[in-house]
Amino acid sequence: MGIGAGIFLIVVGAILAFAVSDVIEGVDLTMVGYICMGAGVLALIIALIVHSQRTHTSHTERVERHDDRHIRDEGV
């Protein structure tokens, strides 16, 4: 999940927790909303941590060169 998915879960959870007043038997929509908001916050934090680790990496390019010429020994 990325930053967008985390924000999406927060928004859907807030809508379920605070704006929906319907009742479904056996399902507490307010609690489902809080769970979605918690999962969204967790996904957002993880995405930001992973993104910050990517920005602190450094790349080093190493080039190996092999010379195919062979040194001939003049004495042989």
C-alpha positions as a Markdown table, in Angstrom:
| # | Residue | x | y | z |
|---|---|---|---|---|
| 1 | Met | 0.0 | 0.0 | 0.0 |
| 2 | Gly | 1.2 | 3.5 | -0.7 |
| 3 | Ile | 0.4 | 6.9 | 0.6 |
| 4 | Gly | -2.7 | 7.2 | -1.6 |
| 5 | Ala | -4.2 | 3.9 | -0.2 |
| 6 | Gly | -3.6 | 5.0 | 3.3 |
| 7 | Ile | -5.4 | 8.3 | 2.8 |
| 8 | Phe | -8.2 | 6.5 | 1.0 |
| 9 | Leu | -8.6 | 4.2 | 4.0 |
| 10 | Ile | -8.7 | 7.1 | 6.4 |
| 11 | Val | -11.3 | 8.9 | 4.4 |
| 12 | Val | -13.5 | 5.8 | 4.0 |
| 13 | Gly | -13.2 | 5.1 | 7.7 |
| 14 | Ala | -14.1 | 8.6 | 8.7 |
| 15 | Ile | -17.2 | 8.5 | 6.5 |
| 16 | Leu | -18.2 | 5.2 | 8.0 |
| 17 | Ala | -17.5 | 6.3 | 11.6 |
| 18 | Phe | -19.0 | 9.8 | 11.5 |
| 19 | Ala | -21.4 | 10.2 | 8.6 |
| 20 | Val | -23.2 | 6.9 | 8.1 |
| 21 | Ser | -26.1 | 6.3 | 10.5 |
| 22 | Asp | -27.6 | 3.2 | 8.9 |
| 23 | Val | -27.8 | 0.1 | 11.0 |
| 24 | Ile | -26.8 | -3.3 | 9.6 |
| 25 | Glu | -27.7 | -6.2 | 11.9 |
| 26 | Gly | -24.5 | -7.8 | 13.3 |
| 27 | Val | -22.2 | -5.1 | 12.0 |
| 28 | Asp | -21.2 | -2.0 | 13.9 |
| 29 | Leu | -20.3 | 0.5 | 11.1 |
| 30 | Thr | -18.8 | 3.0 | 13.5 |
| 31 | Met | -16.3 | 0.3 | 14.7 |
| 32 | Val | -15.6 | -0.7 | 11.1 |
| 33 | Gly | -14.9 | 3.0 | 10.4 |
| 34 | Tyr | -12.5 | 3.3 | 13.3 |
| 35 | Ile | -10.7 | 0.1 | 12.1 |
| 36 | Cys | -10.4 | 1.5 | 8.6 |
| 37 | Met | -9.0 | 4.8 | 9.9 |
| 38 | Gly | -6.5 | 2.9 | 12.1 |
| 39 | Ala | -5.4 | 0.8 | 9.1 |
| 40 | Gly | -5.1 | 3.9 | 7.0 |
| 41 | Val | -2.9 | 5.7 | 9.5 |
| 42 | Leu | -0.7 | 2.6 | 9.9 |
| 43 | Ala | -0.4 | 2.3 | 6.1 |
| 44 | Leu | 0.4 | 6.0 | 5.8 |
| 45 | Ile | 3.2 | 5.8 | 8.4 |
| 46 | Ile | 4.7 | 2.7 | 6.9 |
| 47 | Ala | 4.7 | 4.2 | 3.4 |
| 48 | Leu | 6.4 | 7.4 | 4.7 |
| 49 | Ile | 9.0 | 5.3 | 6.5 |
| 50 | Val | 9.8 | 3.3 | 3.4 |
| 51 | His | 9.9 | 6.4 | 1.2 |
| 52 | Ser | 12.3 | 8.2 | 3.6 |
| 53 | Gln | 14.6 | 5.2 | 3.5 |
| 54 | Arg | 14.7 | 5.3 | -0.3 |
| 55 | Thr | 15.8 | 8.9 | -0.3 |
| 56 | His | 18.8 | 8.2 | 1.9 |
| 57 | Thr | 20.4 | 5.6 | -0.3 |
| 58 | Ser | 23.4 | 6.2 | -2.4 |
| 59 | His | 24.5 | 4.5 | -5.5 |
| 60 | Thr | 28.0 | 3.8 | -6.5 |
| 61 | Glu | 28.9 | 2.7 | -10.0 |
| 62 | Arg | 31.9 | 0.4 | -10.4 |
| 63 | Val | 33.3 | -0.3 | -13.8 |
| 64 | Glu | 35.7 | -3.2 | -14.3 |
| 65 | Arg | 37.8 | -3.1 | -17.4 |
| 66 | His | 39.6 | -6.1 | -18.7 |
| 67 | Asp | 42.3 | -5.7 | -21.3 |
| 68 | Asp | 42.2 | -8.7 | -23.7 |
| 69 | Arg | 45.7 | -8.0 | -24.9 |
| 70 | His | 48.3 | -10.6 | -23.7 |
| 71 | Ile | 51.8 | -9.5 | -23.0 |
| 72 | Arg | 54.2 | -11.7 | -25.1 |
| 73 | Asp | 57.5 | -12.6 | -23.6 |
| 74 | Glu | 60.2 | -11.7 | -26.1 |
| 75 | Gly | 62.6 | -14.2 | -24.7 |
| 76 | Val | 60.6 | -17.3 | -25.5 |
